[in-house]
Amino acid sequence: MRTIFSFLALTLLTSCISVETRTPAPPVFVTSTLPALPAASSTPTATEQGALPRPENCTDEALLVLDVTYADGSRVKAGESFTKTWRLRNTGTCPWDSTYHLVFLSGERMGAPDSVSLPVTAPTKDADVSVNLVAPLADGSYTTYFQLRDPKGKVISIGLEQTIWLKVIVGNVAPGKFPSPVASISAPSESGGSLPIETATHCTVSENAGYVSQLLSLINDARRAVGIPALTVQSQLTTAAQSHSRDMACNNFLAHNSSDGSWIDARLRAAGYAYNYFLEIIAIGTPENAMSQWQADAAHWDAVMDSSATEVGIGYAYNAQSDFGGYFTVDLGRR
């Protein structure tokens, strides 16, 4: 990054923030404490007996809600026994029961069983699914892939993907382009150029309009909860945000600098956004993951709640071959 910004030490390792303003006065940050966001659903309890009724011609779909334990990039000790838990939401119309399985597919096995049964889970409810693992003895970065399958062995899509995974680091191995444990606040950049073109020409990314819509709702609901006006979606901000998310997913990095070295203001200008003020925050994972990452640090949450911003563009891109899979970019601005 350029040398004209100061650094904030963070305990959060999975998102960063950049703020720039063209107005003389600093933005007015709202620091009110928000009430906890309500859970969308809950896992059925052990008191539920047997399988739930299965409607005729029901459908199977799922969504990754949260990495409950061992987020991607977590470090484990060589030979350590640990349990990875994912929270999955049943977004189909078929109830899940013990005839549904999470099945080992490929990658570093780490002692994973061939499959684990899912708990009884009604449609719209969440299930915590766990796998007991043992870390490899050799230092390195390891990835394990699993699939969700119905009673007949058919693969159930998890969002837009066919797999779910675990990524851990053993020993003193550099995590590549994992996020830096700092956030940056920038001064104006003089960088120019155009919207970055993914240099990994073989890269194929998935977009997810549902994730974008969900994150927009979460942000605006949080703002409304403390009396801050909701943000309006702006097409040029969306173009800039989506371009940066694709760039991060294809080129395997998490930062505000584009792969060609350009900065946020250059991306906004290239997209045609004539800003007077803007901010950018980035995150990984699901919409819930992103909100949790930002809520965990005051500077990031101040950006989400910034009353000086009136418009927003959200980008999301997923690349299974990248370190973090899914990358969010949120560009907030005012003209």
Solvent accessible surface area in square Angstrom, and as a share of the most:
residue,aa,sasa,rsa
1,M,106,0.47
2,R,94,0.34
3,T,134,0.78
4,I,86,0.44
5,F,22,0.09
6,S,70,0.45
7,F,118,0.49
8,L,62,0.31
9,A,100,0.78
10,L,23,0.11
11,T,134,0.78
12,L,26,0.13
13,L,96,0.48
14,T,26,0.15
15,S,4,0.02
16,C,10,0.06
17,I,4,0.02
18,S,0,0.00
19,V,16,0.09
20,E,3,0.01
21,T,42,0.24
22,R,113,0.41
23,T,47,0.27
24,P,146,0.92
25,A,65,0.51
26,P,105,0.66
27,P,25,0.16
28,V,106,0.61
29,F,83,0.35
30,V,37,0.21
31,T,104,0.61
32,S,59,0.38
33,T,131,0.76
34,L,20,0.10
35,P,92,0.58
36,A,96,0.74
37,L,67,0.33
38,P,122,0.77
39,A,90,0.69
40,A,76,0.59
41,S,20,0.13
42,S,72,0.46
43,T,53,0.31
44,P,25,0.16
45,T,88,0.51
46,A,103,0.80
47,T,109,0.63
48,E,63,0.28
49,Q,151,0.67
50,G,53,0.51
51,A,66,0.51
52,L,48,0.24
53,P,118,0.74
54,R,128,0.47
55,P,70,0.44
56,E,152,0.68
57,N,138,0.71
58,C,25,0.15
59,T,75,0.43
60,D,34,0.17
61,E,90,0.40
62,A,4,0.03
63,L,28,0.14
64,L,31,0.15
65,V,10,0.06
66,L,49,0.25
67,D,34,0.18
68,V,56,0.32
69,T,48,0.28
70,Y,66,0.25
71,A,50,0.38
72,D,20,0.11
73,G,17,0.17
74,S,29,0.19
75,R,124,0.45
76,V,8,0.05
77,K,158,0.67
78,A,53,0.41
79,G,31,0.29
80,E,55,0.25
81,S,86,0.55
82,F,11,0.05
83,T,53,0.31
84,K,0,0.00
85,T,13,0.08
86,W,1,0.00
87,R,73,0.27
88,L,0,0.00
89,R,32,0.12
90,N,0,0.00
91,T,63,0.37
92,G,6,0.05
93,T,75,0.44
94,C,0,0.00
95,P,7,0.04
96,W,1,0.00
97,D,25,0.13
98,S,70,0.45
99,T,68,0.40
100,Y,1,0.00
101,H,57,0.25
102,L,2,0.01
103,V,28,0.16
104,F,36,0.15
105,L,72,0.36
106,S,50,0.32
107,G,49,0.47
108,E,69,0.31
109,R,92,0.34
110,M,11,0.05
111,G,58,0.56
112,A,5,0.04
113,P,54,0.34
114,D,101,0.53
115,S,45,0.29
116,V,32,0.18
117,S,60,0.39
118,L,5,0.02
119,P,49,0.31
120,V,33,0.19
121,T,0,0.00
122,A,27,0.21
123,P,41,0.26
124,T,90,0.52
125,K,76,0.32
126,D,6,0.03
127,A,0,0.00
128,D,53,0.28
129,V,3,0.02
130,S,50,0.32
131,V,2,0.01
132,N,107,0.55
133,L,3,0.02
134,V,71,0.41
135,A,3,0.02
136,P,20,0.13
137,L,148,0.74
138,A,64,0.50
139,D,86,0.45
140,G,14,0.14
141,S,74,0.48
142,Y,36,0.14
143,T,37,0.21
144,T,0,0.00
145,Y,44,0.17
146,F,2,0.01
147,Q,20,0.09
148,L,0,0.00
149,R,66,0.24
150,D,20,0.10
151,P,65,0.41
152,K,192,0.82
153,G,41,0.39
154,K,144,0.61
155,V,46,0.27
156,I,4,0.02
157,S,37,0.24
158,I,11,0.06
159,G,29,0.28
160,L,99,0.49
161,E,34,0.15
162,Q,88,0.39
163,T,26,0.15
164,I,4,0.02
165,W,30,0.10
166,L,0,0.00
167,K,20,0.09
168,V,1,0.01
169,I,3,0.01
170,V,0,0.00
171,G,29,0.28
172,N,153,0.78
173,V,42,0.24
174,A,85,0.66
175,P,45,0.28
176,G,63,0.60
177,K,116,0.49
178,F,43,0.18
179,P,24,0.15
180,S,65,0.42
181,P,77,0.49
182,V,49,0.28
183,A,1,0.01
184,S,2,0.01
185,I,67,0.34
186,S,11,0.07
187,A,39,0.30
188,P,54,0.34
189,S,3,0.02
190,E,160,0.72
191,S,13,0.08
192,G,45,0.43
193,G,68,0.65
194,S,74,0.48
195,L,44,0.22
196,P,9,0.06
197,I,144,0.73
198,E,34,0.15
199,T,96,0.56
200,A,18,0.14
201,T,130,0.75
202,H,161,0.72
203,C,23,0.14
204,T,116,0.68
205,V,18,0.10
206,S,36,0.23
207,E,90,0.40
208,N,21,0.11
209,A,86,0.67
210,G,47,0.45
211,Y,18,0.07
212,V,40,0.23
213,S,66,0.43
214,Q,47,0.21
215,L,0,0.00
216,L,38,0.19
217,S,56,0.36
218,L,37,0.18
219,I,2,0.01
220,N,11,0.06
221,D,73,0.38
222,A,0,0.00
223,R,2,0.01
224,R,140,0.51
225,A,64,0.50
226,V,44,0.25
227,G,67,0.65
228,I,10,0.05
229,P,100,0.63
230,A,37,0.29
231,L,8,0.04
232,T,88,0.51
233,V,86,0.49
234,Q,18,0.08
235,S,80,0.52
236,Q,58,0.26
237,L,0,0.00
238,T,43,0.25
239,T,66,0.39
240,A,0,0.00
241,A,0,0.00
242,Q,34,0.15
243,S,16,0.10
244,H,0,0.00
245,S,0,0.00
246,R,72,0.26
247,D,0,0.00
248,M,0,0.00
249,A,0,0.00
250,C,12,0.07
251,N,24,0.12
252,N,48,0.25
253,F,20,0.08
254,L,13,0.06
255,A,23,0.18
256,H,0,0.00
257,N,26,0.13
258,S,6,0.04
259,S,48,0.31
260,D,87,0.45
261,G,34,0.33
262,S,7,0.04
263,W,2,0.01
264,I,0,0.00
265,D,0,0.00
266,A,3,0.02
267,R,1,0.00
268,L,1,0.00
269,R,103,0.38
270,A,43,0.33
271,A,18,0.14
272,G,44,0.42
273,Y,2,0.01
274,A,80,0.62
275,Y,29,0.11
276,N,71,0.37
277,Y,2,0.01
278,F,0,0.00
279,L,0,0.00
280,E,0,0.00
281,I,1,0.00
282,I,0,0.00
283,A,0,0.00
284,I,14,0.07
285,G,22,0.21
286,T,2,0.01
287,P,0,0.00
288,E,40,0.18
289,N,14,0.07
290,A,0,0.00
291,M,4,0.02
292,S,60,0.39
293,Q,20,0.09
294,W,0,0.00
295,Q,71,0.32
296,A,70,0.55
297,D,25,0.13
298,A,79,0.61
299,A,26,0.20
300,H,0,0.00
301,W,23,0.08
302,D,20,0.10
303,A,1,0.00
304,V,1,0.00
305,M,3,0.01
306,D,0,0.00
307,S,46,0.30
308,S,22,0.14
309,A,2,0.01
310,T,67,0.39
311,E,23,0.10
312,V,0,0.00
313,G,0,0.00
314,I,9,0.04
315,G,0,0.00
316,Y,12,0.05
317,A,0,0.00
318,Y,11,0.04
319,N,17,0.09
320,A,30,0.23
321,Q,152,0.68
322,S,2,0.02
323,D,32,0.17
324,F,10,0.04
325,G,0,0.00
326,G,4,0.04
327,Y,1,0.00
328,F,0,0.00
329,T,0,0.00
330,V,0,0.00
331,D,2,0.01
332,L,1,0.00
333,G,0,0.00
334,R,61,0.22
335,R,133,0.49
